[in-house]
């Protein structure tokens, strides 16, 4: 994902908070393992996909309110 608009210190805080809250769970461990094996390009592509899905949801919600 493109994190240029975010404060790097905040991202680090969020990561630490997630580790404290979920670090012992299987899902967290699996997520960390997957992230280690991803290239920067793949991570960027996944982020773009998430943003595209989010944008579509916002558009759907907005257009439903107009109907």
C-alpha positions as CSV (number, residue, x, y, z in Angstrom):
1,X,0.0,0.0,0.0
2,X,1.0,3.6,-0.5
3,X,1.6,4.9,3.0
4,X,3.1,8.2,2.0
5,X,0.2,10.2,3.4
6,X,0.5,8.6,6.8
7,X,2.9,9.4,9.7
8,X,5.5,6.6,9.9
9,X,5.5,6.8,13.7
10,X,1.7,6.2,13.8
11,X,2.1,3.2,11.5
12,X,4.8,1.8,13.9
13,X,2.4,2.4,16.8
14,X,-0.4,0.6,15.1
15,X,1.9,-2.3,14.3
16,X,3.0,-2.6,17.9
17,X,-0.5,-2.4,19.1
18,X,-1.6,-5.2,16.8
19,X,1.3,-7.3,17.9
20,X,0.4,-6.8,21.6
21,X,-3.3,-7.5,21.0
22,X,-3.0,-10.4,18.4
23,X,0.6,-11.5,18.4
24,X,-0.1,-14.9,20.0
25,X,-3.0,-15.8,17.6
26,X,-2.5,-18.1,14.7
27,X,-4.0,-15.5,12.3
28,X,-1.4,-12.9,13.3
29,X,1.4,-15.4,12.9
30,X,0.1,-16.5,9.5
31,X,-0.2,-12.9,8.4
32,X,3.4,-12.1,9.5
33,X,4.7,-15.1,7.7
34,X,2.9,-14.2,4.5
35,X,4.1,-10.6,4.7
36,X,7.7,-11.8,5.0
37,X,7.5,-13.7,1.8
38,X,5.9,-10.8,-0.2
39,X,7.9,-8.5,-2.5
40,X,7.4,-4.8,-2.2
41,X,5.7,-4.8,-5.6
42,X,3.2,-7.5,-4.5
43,X,2.5,-5.6,-1.3
44,X,1.8,-2.5,-3.4
45,X,-0.5,-4.5,-5.7
46,X,-2.5,-5.9,-2.8
47,X,-2.8,-2.4,-1.3
48,X,-4.1,-1.1,-4.7
49,X,-6.7,-3.9,-4.8
50,X,-7.9,-3.1,-1.3
51,X,-8.2,0.6,-2.2
52,X,-10.1,-0.3,-5.3
53,X,-12.6,-2.4,-3.4
54,X,-13.0,0.3,-0.8
55,X,-13.7,2.9,-3.6
56,X,-16.3,0.6,-5.2
57,X,-18.1,0.2,-1.8
58,X,-18.1,4.0,-1.3
59,X,-19.5,4.5,-4.8
60,X,-22.2,1.9,-4.2
61,X,-23.2,3.4,-0.9
62,X,-23.3,6.9,-2.4
63,X,-25.3,5.9,-5.5
64,X,-27.8,3.9,-3.5
65,X,-28.5,7.1,-1.4
66,X,-29.2,9.0,-4.5
67,X,-31.7,6.5,-5.9
